[in-house]
Amino acid sequence: MRNWWILIKERFSPASYIPMILLFTGANALYLCKATDNEWHWLRFIAVFALLLSFFFRMRLFDEIKDYEVDLKVNPTRPLARGILSVAQVKKALLLLIVFELILAGCLGLSAFLIHAMAIGYSLLMYEEFFIGDLLRPHLTTYAVTHTFVSVLLALSAGIAMSGTDPFQITTKHLVFFLMNWAFFNLFEFARKTFAPEEERPHVPSYSNIFGIYGAWALSISQALIGVALVWVTKSHVLLMILLFLYFLATLPYIINKTKKTASFFRNVSGLYLLCHYIAVIYILGA
């Protein structure tokens, strides 16, 4: 357990991941409850949150295994690379987590089970890199967006598990809202791999390395714009535009100065904006 705590603390920091997963689950669950006139039950929400927490942790473990060979050379201080846990131990945990999710989703209803099983199936394809890893890996952006699409399936899982909605009752308008998550997960992925020139490392791909400072910045900003536009279609509110404008202003120092300090601020403010966006969505839905 001590070794597992080391991995969690270093690679799945509760302080960073739990608030994001909580807000993600809350926003998507609340949206479908409101859209389908279903009551909110806190005990059910706790179960749905546990379901998604397990899923996100499992995806983190998938990445640890996939990156293992590279980490031995490039990131030897990471838990698996330095032998804190073995790949075999992590694979056993993955199997247990999948069984746990299927049982918990089944307890939440047949619809919840079917949708979450679909999300699990997609995550397994992600683990196998859709069986075209050699083709995908050299294309960082394509690799990212094919993986972040799982956020849409997870949003559906959270909404259906919370509301008990029949999947056949999901409308185009609902799907437009859930697609918002894809854009914001892209933002998270693009921003965290955007650096100042002095931070770039040999043989470690980044969006700033591929597209340049301005291109990487524009890539992140574009996802924020798309995400807000998708929410706006289903639930327009001035607060979304205010947050987007503040985020835009906060990112400008990165493209003006291009230093390690401004790049770090850009990554941090992107994460903060992500949290604020989901808080705003919950506030708007609950108002």
N, C-alpha and C positions, 0 to 999 in steps of 0.2 A: 504493500500500500504506500509505503514511503516513496518508492521509485515511481509509482503512478502519480503521486502528488507532485514530484519533481517535473514529470512530463507535462502535467496539467498546468502547473505554475509557469513553466517556461514557454509552452507552445499553445496553451488554451487558457490564457489568464482569465480567471473568473471576473475580475474587475473590468475587463474589456469586453468579454464575450457575453456574459450574462445580461447586462443592461440592453445590449443590442438585440439579443434573441428574445428577451422579454418584450421589448417594444415592437419588434417584428411580429411576434405572435399576437400581441394585443391589438395592433393595428388591423391585421388581416382578419382576425377572429371577430373583432368588433364590427368591421365593415360588413361582413356577410350576415352577422346577426341583425344588424340594422336594416340591411337591404332586403332581408327575407322575413322581417318582423318576428324574429325568434328571441326568446329571453336569454339574458346573460346569467350564467351560473358560475360562481367563483371556484367551486370545487372542480367543476369540469374544466375550467380554464387552467387550473394547476396541472391537471392530467395532460392537457394539450401542450402546455409549456414544457413539461417533462419529456413529452414525445419529441418535440422539436429540439430541445437541448441535447437529447441523445443523438439525434440525427446530425446536428452540427458538430458534435464532438467526434462522431464516427467519420465525418468527412475530413476532420483534422487528422485523424489517425490514418485514413487513406493516403493523405498527402505525405505524412511522415514515412510511410512505407514506400510510396512512389519516388520520394526524394532521397531515399536511403543511400543508394550508390553514389549519387552526386554529393550528398552531404559528407560522406567519408572523405572526399577530396576538397570540397569547397567550404563546407560548414561542419568541421569535425567536432565542434563544441555542442552540437545539438544532442538531445537525449539518446536517440537511437544510435547515432554515430559514435557516441562515447560509451555505449554499452549499458546505459541505465536500464533499458528494457530490450529484449530481443524482438526481432520481427515476428517470430512464432508466437510470442506472448501477446503481441498486439493483434495478430490475426485471430487468436482465440477470443480476445475481448470484442473484436468486431462481430464475430458470430453471435456472441451473447447479446450484444446491443441490438442486432437485427431481430433476434428472437424476442427480446424485450419490447421493441417497437411494434412488432406485429401483434403481440398479445395485447399491449396497451391500446393500440388502434382498434383491435377487434372489440375490446370492452367499450369503446366509444361508438360502436355501431358498424354495420356492414359498409355503408358509404365511406366512413372514415378509414376503415380497413383497406378498401379497394384503392382509394386515392393515395393513401400513404404507402401501400405496397407498390404502386406505380412510381412514387418518388424514390423508394428504396431501389427499385429496378433501374431507374435512371442513374442513381448514385453508383450502382455497380458497373454500369456502362462507363461512367466517369472514371472509376477506378481502373478499368481496362483501357481507358483513353479511347473508347469507342472502337477499339481494335484497329485504329489507324494512328497510333501514337507517333510513329516515325514521320507521318505526314503532318500531324497537328503540332508537334512540339516546336518545330522551327518557326511557327507562326504564333507569336505570343498573344496577339489580340484575338485571333480566331479560337485559339485554345481556351482563352478566358471566357469568351461569350458563350461557347458551347457548354462550359461548366457552370457558369452563373445562371443559366436558364433553370437550373434546379430550384432556384428561389421562387419561381412561378408555381411549380408543383408543390413546394412547401407552403406557400401562401394559400393555395387551394386546400391543402391538407389541414392547415390551421383553421381556415374558415369553415370547411365542411365538418371537421371534427367538433368544432365549438357549437355550430348552429344545427347540426344534424340534417343539413340540406341534402336533398337528392341531387347527385351530380348532373342529372338531366335537367334540373331546374336552373343550372348556371347559364346566365345569359351573356351576350357579347359585352354588355356594359360591365358586368362583373369581371369578365376576363380582361377588359381594358384596365381596370383598377389593379388586378393582380399582376399585370405586365409591368406596372410601375416598379415592382420589386426587382425585376431583371435589370432595369436601368440603374437603380441605386446600388445593386450588388456589383454591377460593372464599375460604377464610380468608386466603390470601396476597393475593388481589385486594381483599377487603373491608378488611383492615387497612391496606394501603398507601394507601388513599384515605380514611382516617379522620384527622381533624385537630382541633386545638383551635380555638375560635372566632377567635382572633387570626391563625390560619394560613389561614383560608378566603379564597379569591380570587373576585372577581366573574366570573360566566360560566364558572366551572370547577366542575362538579358533584362532589360527594363524598358519601360515605355519612353522615358526620356532619352535613352540610348538609341532607340529605334526611330522615334519621331522627332527628336530634338526637344528642347525645353518648351517651345511654343506649341508644338504638336501634342505633347503629352498633356500640357495644361488644357488645351482645347478639347482633347479627348474626354477628360474628366468633366469639364464644364458642359459638354454636349449631353452627357448622361444625366446630369442634374436637370438640364432643360427638358429633356425627353421625359424624365420621371415626373416632373411637376406638371407637364402638359397632359400626361396620362391620368394623373389624379384630377386635374382640372376638368377633364371631360365628364367625370362622374361626380365630383364634389369640388366646385370652385370656391376659393376663399383667398382673400387678400394676404393672409398670413403666410401662405405658401410662397407668394411672390416676394414678400419682404425678406423671408429667410433666404430665398435664392439670390436676391440682390446683395444681401449682406455677405453671403458666401462668395459671390463673385468679387466683391471688394476685398475680402480677406485673402483671396488667392493672388491678387495683383503683385504683392511684394516678391513672390517667387519668380515671375517672369521679368520683373524689373531688375532685381539684384542677382538672382541665380546663385545664391550662396548656400552652403550647408544649412545654415540657420533658417533661411527662408524656405528651403525645400522641406526641412523638418516641420516647420510651421504649416506648410501647405498640406502635408500628410495628416498632421494632427487636426487641423481645422476641417479637413474633409471628413474625418471620422466624427468630429463633433457635429458637423452639419447633418450627417446621416442620422445621428441620434435625434437632433432637433427636428428634422423632417418627420420622423415617425412620431415624435411627441406631438407635433402640430397636427398630424393626421388624426391621431387619437382624440385630441382636443376638439377638432372640427367635427368628427363623427359623433362625439359625445355631447356637443353643444345643442 
